[in-house]
Amino acid sequence: MKWTRVEVRTGSRTQLIDITGIVTGELAKTGVKNGTCFVYMPHTTAGLTINENADPDVARDILASLARLVPATGDYRHAEGNSDAHIKASLVGFSLMVPVIDGRLALGTWQGLYFCEFDGPRQRHVLVGITGG
């Protein structure tokens, strides 16, 4: 499997960025018709998720709920001041796997792939790997 590094620039401390189009573009370059697409996050204060991409309020609600669950300040011992970002990233997760069927990501009607920034703004990247034939 060949892995491709895809750059993602975030603009605020917390942000969900729809990367479905970017990943779809990487899939198209491979010519794979049936297989598996993997997306991996090599950062500890950002994550990946699949969720609705039709209504932007869903992303806002996810960020607001995570902020309530894991506040930016608290009884954290990590000296860098971004413990909440580490915890949120662990809750969300660091990788995605999506089947590829007939040359397309087999996402549901309303689903999209999201890059989840919890400690921005930063220049980040994800790794995209596609297998199959």
C-alpha positions, 0 to 999 in steps of 0.5 A: 500500500502506498501512503500519501501525506495530505496537508491540512491547515487549521484556522482556530483552536478547535475546528472540524474540517471536512476532508472528504473531497481531499480523500476522494481526490487521493482515491481517484489518483489510484484508480482503485475500484474496490478495496479499502481507504485508510486515513491516519492522524499522526498527531496527538492533539487532533483526531478523525471522525465520520459524521454528517456533512450536510448541516454545519451545525452538526460540527458546531454541536460536536465541538460544543459538546466536547468542550462541555465534556472536556473543558480547556482548563481544569486540574490538568498536570500536563505543562503545555496547557493543552491536556484537553486537546489530548483527551478530546483527540483520544475520545475521537480517535486517530484513524478511519477505514472506509470501504471503496466500492465501484471507485467511490468511498462507501459513505452513507448519504449524509456522511463525510470525513472530518479532520478534528483540530483541538489545539490549533491553529496549526499546519497539520497532515494526515496519511491516506492509504488505499488498497485494492484493485 
